[in-house]
Amino acid sequence: MAYLPLSDEVIPTRANPGPDDPATRYLQARPSGFWRGEILDEKAGISTVTKLRSVDYPSEEIIMKRLRRYEQWETSAMVGVPPEIEISTVSQRDTYVHRQLPLALNVFPEMLAFRVHKKLHTDFDVSMFFEFYNGGSLADLVQRHINSQTLVPEALIWHVIAQLGRAYAYLHTGKFIPSFEVGKPAPSLVTAEVPEWKPISHNDGYAYNIWLHQPSDQAKARDASLRQFDEDFPQVILGDFGLAFQAHLDRDDELRGHPCPGAHEYATWADKTALARCVMQLVL
């Protein structure tokens, strides 16, 4: 039996988001629902991550992450919104999205849709639907090389550093260089159109939250910027924004840092440490 996301009851404020809501349009375009597949991760009473396959588009695989009784974080900008929605690729036309991540960078997880089901005080249930990335995690890659007693190719190490560097550069500074298209001149540095940029701390950049992906030929035909990725140099995604927050909202001193004259913004230190840890795993 197929799973029909639109049949799940939602809270009243999300019942009629309007025709311009991209998340609702995505689900409405798949009226037959999804076949449930493998459960990829499960935390009892907290969350379940499941692979789904579209009934209407059988070649389309996506990920559904269901959060149960999610408790509001003090670091969220809005009450009742998990970080993965508040800081996501969904359009900021949706009032639940506070900082929109640019898909043009090809380094952030694409959220296709979300549904908020019920809320009690500050706890609620939510389903989030993401693009499926088929190459496993960076941790999986490292483990394969450990098992085979081989080294991760140096060119691949630099590729991962470059892609993650672009992701963190955007989160921390609002500046980025868009993905280039093969055969065209390299693009110039772009600054996000956000006045007085406030750093975003990912806060969970471990190797198992960095995902690899081999775009299909169909995806490359739709988006020329994906043609740069292949078996040797896969797409690298900085995933799982479940612990992310806008650093200026660190009301509980989660980052445990304090401004230091002349130093980089302390809110970015944890991410820099995580990046260094990933590089050490690749090298050693």
Phi, psi and chi 1 to 4 in degrees:
 res  aa     phi    psi   chi1   chi2   chi3   chi4
   1 MET       -  134.0 -176.4  175.2  178.7      -
   2 ALA   -77.2  149.9      -      -      -      -
   3 TYR   -90.3  128.6  165.1   58.4      -      -
   4 LEU  -111.8   96.4  -58.3  171.2      -      -
   5 PRO   -57.5  -36.2  -22.9   32.7      -      -
   6 LEU   -71.2  -13.1  -70.2  175.1      -      -
   7 SER   -83.6  -14.3   67.3      -      -      -
   8 ASP   -69.5  133.6  -80.7  -10.1      -      -
   9 GLU   -67.3  141.1 -176.2  179.0   -5.3      -
  10 VAL  -121.3  164.5  -64.6      -      -      -
  11 ILE   -66.5  151.6   60.9  175.2      -      -
  12 PRO   -53.4  -38.0  -27.8   35.5      -      -
  13 THR   -69.3  -13.0   55.1      -      -      -
  14 ARG  -109.4    3.8  -58.9  -66.1  -59.1  176.9
  15 ALA   -68.1  -37.2      -      -      -      -
  16 ASN  -132.1   73.5  -61.8  -67.5      -      -
  17 PRO   -71.1  -13.9   25.6  -33.8      -      -
  18 GLY   101.9  162.1      -      -      -      -
  19 PRO   -68.4  -18.5   25.9  -35.3      -      -
  20 ASP   -86.9    0.6  -70.7  -24.7      -      -
  21 ASP   -78.2  110.5  175.4   57.1      -      -
  22 PRO   -66.4  -32.5   22.6  -31.7      -      -
  23 ALA   -64.9  -44.0      -      -      -      -
  24 THR   -65.9  -39.9  -60.3      -      -      -
  25 ARG   -59.8  -39.0  -75.8 -154.2  -51.0  -88.1
  26 TYR   -60.2  -47.1  173.6   83.1      -      -
  27 LEU   -71.2  -37.4  -64.6  176.2      -      -
  28 GLN   -64.5  -27.5  -72.1  175.2  -20.3      -
  29 ALA   -77.2   -3.4      -      -      -      -
  30 ARG  -128.4   63.9  -69.6  150.2 -178.7   80.8
  31 PRO   -65.3  -22.9   25.4  -35.0      -      -
  32 SER   -81.4   -7.5  -58.4      -      -      -
  33 GLY    85.0 -154.5      -      -      -      -
  34 PHE  -137.4  145.6  -59.4   86.2      -      -
  35 TRP   -83.7  132.2  -60.4  115.4      -      -
  36 ARG   -75.4  138.3  -67.4 -178.1 -173.7  -90.8
  37 GLY  -119.7 -141.8      -      -      -      -
  38 GLU   -68.2  137.8  177.8 -174.4    2.5      -
  39 ILE   -82.7  115.8  -65.4  177.7      -      -
  40 LEU   -87.7  -28.1  -57.8  178.0      -      -
  41 ASP  -159.1  142.6 -175.0   55.9      -      -
  42 GLU  -148.5  128.4 -172.4  169.3   18.7      -
  43 LYS  -118.8  113.8  -63.8  179.4  176.6   64.3
  44 ALA   -50.5  122.9      -      -      -      -
  45 GLY    73.6    0.6      -      -      -      -
  46 ILE  -118.0  -57.1  -60.0  175.0      -      -
  47 SER  -154.8  154.6   65.6      -      -      -
  48 THR  -138.2  134.2  -55.0      -      -      -
  49 VAL  -115.7  119.3  179.3      -      -      -
  50 THR  -127.9  141.9  -52.3      -      -      -
  51 LYS   -86.2  134.2 -175.2 -170.8  -66.3 -172.5
  52 LEU  -121.2  152.3  -56.6  178.7      -      -
  53 ARG  -124.0  129.7 -177.0 -178.0  -66.1  -86.0
  54 SER   -66.4  133.8  170.3      -      -      -
  55 VAL   -72.3  -38.7  176.3      -      -      -
  56 ASP   -75.1  -30.8  -60.6  -75.8      -      -
  57 TYR  -129.0   84.1  -55.2   94.8      -      -
  58 PRO   -58.0  -23.5  -24.8   34.6      -      -
  59 SER   -82.1   -5.2   63.9      -      -      -
  60 GLU   -94.2  116.1 -178.9 -179.0  -87.3      -
  61 GLU  -110.7  137.2  -69.4 -176.2  -53.2      -
  62 ILE  -135.3  174.2   67.1  171.0      -      -
  63 ILE  -115.9  133.9  -65.7  -65.2      -      -
  64 MET  -111.6  125.5  178.1  179.8   71.9      -
  65 LYS  -111.2  119.1 -176.4  173.0 -176.8  178.0
  66 ARG  -107.8  120.1 -178.1   73.3  178.6 -103.7
  67 LEU  -100.6  131.0  -62.8  178.6      -      -
  68 ARG  -114.4  132.8  -68.4  178.8  171.1   81.0
  69 ARG    49.5   52.4  -67.0 -171.4   59.7   77.4
  70 TYR   -74.3  125.7 -177.4   91.7      -      -
  71 GLU   -93.8  133.7 -173.5  172.0   -4.0      -
  72 GLN   -57.2  130.5  160.7   68.6   13.4      -
  73 TRP   -85.8  145.8  -88.4   39.4      -      -
  74 GLU   -68.5  -17.0  -73.8  -62.8  -40.1      -
  75 THR   -90.6   -0.1   49.1      -      -      -
  76 SER   -78.7  149.4  -67.5      -      -      -
  77 ALA   -77.5  -27.8      -      -      -      -
  78 MET  -126.1  146.5  -63.7  174.7   60.9      -
  79 VAL   -69.6  133.2  173.4      -      -      -
  80 GLY    80.5   22.0      -      -      -      -
  81 VAL  -125.5  116.3 -178.1      -      -      -
  82 PRO   -70.0  154.1   23.9  -31.3      -      -
  83 PRO   -57.0  -34.1  -24.9   34.4      -      -
  84 GLU   -65.3  -20.0  -74.7  162.3  -69.7      -
  85 ILE   -95.9  -44.6  -64.9  174.4      -      -
  86 GLU   -59.4  -37.9 -179.8 -178.2  -84.7      -
  87 ILE  -118.8   94.2  -56.1  168.9      -      -
  88 SER  -154.3  179.6   69.7      -      -      -
  89 THR   -86.5   -2.2   59.5      -      -      -
  90 VAL   -67.3  146.3  175.3      -      -      -
  91 SER   -60.0  142.4  169.9      -      -      -
  92 GLN   -72.4    0.1  -77.6 -173.2 -102.7      -
  93 ARG   -63.7  -24.2  -68.0 -161.9  -56.4  -90.5
  94 ASP   -80.9  126.9 -167.0  -56.5      -      -
  95 THR   -66.1  -16.1   57.0      -      -      -
  96 TYR   -81.2  -12.1  -85.2   42.6      -      -
  97 VAL   -98.5  120.1  179.6      -      -      -
  98 HIS  -100.9  -34.8 -159.4 -105.2      -      -
  99 ARG  -133.5  116.6  -58.2  -74.1  -71.2  -85.3
 100 GLN   -90.6  127.8 -176.3  178.8    4.6      -
 101 LEU   -87.5  136.4  -57.7  174.8      -      -
 102 PRO   -78.4  122.6   28.0  -33.3      -      -
 103 LEU   -67.3  -23.9  -81.2  173.8      -      -
 104 ALA   -60.6  -20.8      -      -      -      -
 105 LEU   -76.1  -21.5  -92.5  175.9      -      -
 106 ASN    60.8   28.6  -68.2  -37.3      -      -
 107 VAL  -128.3    0.3  -68.7      -      -      -
 108 PHE  -115.5  147.9  -64.2  122.7      -      -
 109 PRO   -68.8  130.4   24.4  -32.5      -      -
 110 GLU   -82.2  115.2 -178.7  175.9    3.2      -
 111 MET   -86.6  123.3  178.9  178.5  -77.6      -
 112 LEU   -89.1  -33.6  -55.9  167.7      -      -
 113 ALA  -169.1  164.9      -      -      -      -
 114 PHE  -152.4  156.6   68.0   88.8      -      -
 115 ARG  -136.3  127.8  -55.6  -85.1  -74.6  168.7
 116 VAL  -100.6  117.4 -178.3      -      -      -
 117 HIS   -91.8  -51.6  -55.4  -64.4      -      -
 118 LYS  -154.4  157.2   58.5 -175.7  177.0 -179.0
 119 LYS  -141.7  135.3 -175.7  159.6   60.5  174.0
 120 LEU  -131.4  111.5  176.9   64.7      -      -
 121 HIS    59.1 -112.4  -56.0  -59.3      -      -
 122 THR  -109.6    9.4   58.2      -      -      -
 123 ASP  -104.0  145.4  -66.5  -11.6      -      -
 124 PHE  -158.5  166.4   66.1   96.1      -      -
 125 ASP  -105.8  141.6  -74.5    5.0      -      -
 126 VAL  -146.5  142.6   60.3      -      -      -
 127 SER  -113.3  132.2  -64.8      -      -      -
 128 MET  -123.0  138.5  -62.1  174.0  -71.8      -
 129 PHE  -117.2  123.8  -58.1   86.4      -      -
 130 PHE  -122.7  157.4  -66.2   93.0      -      -
 131 GLU   -59.2  142.3 -174.4   77.1   27.1      -
 132 PHE   -90.3  129.4  170.2   64.2      -      -
 133 TYR  -107.8  122.9  -62.3  103.6      -      -
 134 ASN   -91.7    0.5   57.6   25.9      -      -
 135 GLY  -100.8   10.6      -      -      -      -
 136 GLY    73.3 -168.2      -      -      -      -
 137 SER  -102.2  169.0   69.8      -      -      -
 138 LEU   -63.1  -34.5 -165.0   64.4      -      -
 139 ALA   -62.4  -39.5      -      -      -      -
 140 ASP   -62.5  -43.0  -64.6  -29.4      -      -
 141 LEU   -59.6  -47.8  171.9   70.9      -      -
 142 VAL   -60.7  -42.8  170.3      -      -      -
 143 GLN   -64.6  -37.1 -170.0   59.4   51.8      -
 144 ARG   -61.9  -39.4  -73.6 -162.8  -62.9  -89.3
 145 HIS   -72.7  -33.1  -78.6  -83.3      -      -
 146 ILE   -64.0  -44.9  -69.1  174.3      -      -
 147 ASN   -63.5  -37.0  -66.2  -17.2      -      -
 148 SER   -91.1   -0.2   62.3      -      -      -
 149 GLN    55.5   45.6  -62.4 -175.6  -21.9      -
 150 THR  -124.6  163.2   57.4      -      -      -
 151 LEU   -93.1  146.2  -63.4  174.5      -      -
 152 VAL   -67.5  128.1  178.2      -      -      -
 153 PRO   -54.2  137.7  -25.0   34.2      -      -
 154 GLU   -61.7  -38.1 -177.6  172.8  -11.0      -
 155 ALA   -61.0  -36.7      -      -      -      -
 156 LEU   -69.4  -37.7  176.6   56.0      -      -
 157 ILE   -59.0  -46.8  -65.6  173.3      -      -
 158 TRP   -65.2  -36.5  -74.8  114.9      -      -
 159 HIS   -61.9  -45.9  172.8   69.1      -      -
 160 VAL   -62.8  -43.7  170.7      -      -      -
 161 ILE   -58.9  -44.6  -67.8  171.9      -      -
 162 ALA   -63.5  -44.1      -      -      -      -
 163 GLN   -69.5  -44.0  -63.1  -58.6  -54.0      -
 164 LEU   -67.0  -35.0  -69.7  178.0      -      -
 165 GLY   -60.9  -39.0      -      -      -      -
 166 ARG   -66.4  -39.3  -66.1  169.4   68.5 -118.1
 167 ALA   -64.4  -49.3      -      -      -      -
 168 TYR   -68.3  -34.9  -76.5  124.7      -      -
 169 ALA   -59.8  -40.6      -      -      -      -
 170 TYR   -68.1  -47.6  177.6   80.7      -      -
 171 LEU   -59.8  -37.9  -65.3  178.2      -      -
 172 HIS   -88.8  -31.4  -64.1  171.6      -      -
 173 THR  -123.5  -17.0   70.8      -      -      -
 174 GLY    79.5    5.3      -      -      -      -
 175 LYS  -109.7  144.4  -64.6  179.8  172.0   62.0
 176 PHE  -160.9  159.7   65.9   95.6      -      -
 177 ILE  -106.6  118.8  -64.3  178.1      -      -
 178 PRO   -59.4  157.3  -19.9   31.6      -      -
 179 SER   -60.6  137.1  -64.4      -      -      -
 180 PHE   -85.8  160.5   69.4   88.4      -      -
 181 GLU  -105.1  133.3  -64.1 -176.6   21.2      -
 182 VAL   -57.1  131.5  176.7      -      -      -
 183 GLY    88.2   -0.8      -      -      -      -
 184 LYS  -116.7  157.6  -67.9 -171.9  176.8 -178.3
 185 PRO   -58.9  148.4  -21.2   32.1      -      -
 186 ALA   -63.5  137.7      -      -      -      -
 187 PRO   -73.4  164.3   27.5  -34.6      -      -
 188 SER   -94.8  166.2  -58.2      -      -      -
 189 LEU   -61.7  136.2 -177.6   70.5      -      -
 190 VAL  -119.0  139.0  173.5      -      -      -
 191 THR  -108.2  130.6  -60.3      -      -      -
 192 ALA   -59.8  142.5      -      -      -      -
 193 GLU   -82.2   60.5  -64.8 -179.6    2.1      -
 194 VAL  -128.6  114.7  178.4      -      -      -
 195 PRO   -67.0  142.0   23.7  -32.8      -      -
 196 GLU    50.0   65.2  -61.6 -177.2    7.2      -
 197 TRP   -54.2  131.4 -179.2  -93.4      -      -
 198 LYS  -106.2  126.2  -59.2  -66.8 -174.1 -178.0
 199 PRO   -59.1  145.9  -22.5   33.3      -      -
 200 ILE  -107.5  127.5  -61.9  169.4      -      -
 201 SER   -97.7  120.2  175.0      -      -      -
 202 HIS   -70.0  -46.3  180.0  -85.9      -      -
 203 ASN    73.2    9.7 -149.2   32.0      -      -
 204 ASP  -156.6   40.4 -159.2   17.6      -      -
 205 GLY   -83.8   46.8      -      -      -      -
 206 TYR   -77.9  163.7  -65.5   96.5      -      -
 207 ALA   -60.0  -31.2      -      -      -      -
 208 TYR   -76.3  -10.3   51.8   77.1      -      -
 209 ASN  -102.4   10.8  -76.5  -27.3      -      -
 210 ILE  -111.3  118.1  -65.1  165.1      -      -
 211 TRP  -109.5  145.6  -52.5  -34.4      -      -
 212 LEU  -109.5  153.2  -51.8  178.3      -      -
 213 HIS  -153.3  139.1 -176.1   60.7      -      -
 214 GLN  -107.7  101.9  -56.6  -73.7  -12.6      -
 215 PRO   -60.8  143.5  -21.6   33.7      -      -
 216 SER   -73.2  165.5   65.8      -      -      -
 217 ASP   -62.2  -35.0  -69.0  -21.1      -      -
 218 GLN   -65.1  -41.4  -66.0   89.8  -24.7      -
 219 ALA   -64.9  -39.4      -      -      -      -
 220 LYS   -67.9  -31.7  -68.9  179.9  178.9  179.8
 221 ALA   -68.7  -34.3      -      -      -      -
 222 ARG   -77.3  -33.1  -68.1 -167.3  -57.7  -92.3
 223 ASP  -134.1  104.2 -176.3   -9.2      -      -
 224 ALA   -62.8  -25.3      -      -      -      -
 225 SER   -67.3  -17.0   70.5      -      -      -
 226 LEU   -81.9   -8.9  -64.7  176.4      -      -
 227 ARG   -69.9  -14.2  -63.8  173.3 -170.8  169.0
 228 GLN   -74.2  -15.2   62.1 -178.1  -62.8      -
 229 PHE   -96.7  137.9  -56.3  117.1      -      -
 230 ASP  -149.7 -166.0   55.0   27.8      -      -
 231 GLU   -60.6  -38.3  -80.0 -171.0   28.0      -
 232 ASP   -79.5  -31.6  -64.1  -38.1      -      -
 233 PHE  -130.5   81.3  -59.7  102.0      -      -
 234 PRO   -73.7  165.6   29.0  -35.7      -      -
 235 GLN   -67.4  137.5 -172.6  175.9   -1.4      -
 236 VAL  -116.1  123.2 -180.0      -      -      -
 237 ILE  -115.3  124.8  -57.1  -66.2      -      -
 238 LEU   -83.3  100.7  177.5   61.1      -      -
 239 GLY  -103.0  177.7      -      -      -      -
 240 ASP    55.7   85.4 -161.6  -20.5      -      -
 241 PHE   -90.9   24.8  -84.0   68.4      -      -
 242 GLY   -65.2  -20.7      -      -      -      -
 243 LEU  -113.0    6.8  -63.5 -179.6      -      -
 244 ALA   -75.5  153.2      -      -      -      -
 245 PHE  -161.0  160.4   55.8   88.2      -      -
 246 GLN   -74.3  123.1  -59.8  175.3   74.2      -
 247 ALA   -58.5  -30.2      -      -      -      -
 248 HIS   -73.2   -7.1   66.8  -73.9      -      -
 249 LEU  -100.3   18.4  -61.4  177.1      -      -
 250 ASP   -75.9   67.4 -173.4   15.7      -      -
 251 ARG   -69.1  -26.4  -56.5 -178.3 -177.1   98.2
 252 ASP   -99.8   15.3  -67.8  -27.3      -      -
 253 ASP    55.2   41.9 -160.7   22.7      -      -
 254 GLU   -58.4  -36.5 -179.9   73.8   20.9      -
 255 LEU   -79.6  -16.0  -62.5  172.3      -      -
 256 ARG    50.4   46.4  -64.3  178.8  177.3   82.7
 257 GLY  -130.9  162.6      -      -      -      -
 258 HIS  -140.2  143.5  -57.3  -78.3      -      -
 259 PRO   -54.3  139.4  -23.3   33.8      -      -
 260 CYS  -126.6  119.9  178.9      -      -      -
 261 PRO   -52.6  128.4  -25.0   34.9      -      -
 262 GLY    84.2   -8.0      -      -      -      -
 263 ALA   -95.6  165.5      -      -      -      -
 264 HIS   -65.1  159.2  -70.4  -69.4      -      -
 265 GLU   -51.9  121.4  169.8   62.7   59.4      -
 266 TYR   -62.4  -23.8   77.2   88.4      -      -
 267 ALA   -63.7  -15.6      -      -      -      -
 268 THR   -98.9   -1.9   67.9      -      -      -
 269 TRP   -64.0  -42.6  -67.3   -7.9      -      -
 270 ALA   -59.9  -39.7      -      -      -      -
 271 ASP   -68.9  -38.4  -71.0  -15.3      -      -
 272 LYS   -63.7  -39.5  -68.5 -179.1  174.7   68.3
 273 THR   -64.4  -41.1  -59.0      -      -      -
 274 ALA   -63.5  -41.2      -      -      -      -
 275 LEU   -62.5  -43.8  175.9   57.6      -      -
 276 ALA   -61.8  -38.1      -      -      -      -
 277 ARG   -64.4  -41.6 -173.0 -177.0  -64.5  112.2
 278 CYS   -63.0  -41.3  -71.8      -      -      -
 279 VAL   -63.9  -41.3  173.6      -      -      -
 280 MET   -60.5  -40.2  -72.7 -177.4   62.4      -
 281 GLN   -64.7  -38.1  -70.2  177.7  -96.1      -
 282 LEU   -69.1  -38.2  -72.0  167.6      -      -
 283 VAL   -80.1  -40.5  172.1      -      -      -
 284 LEU   -95.5      -  -58.0  178.2      -      -
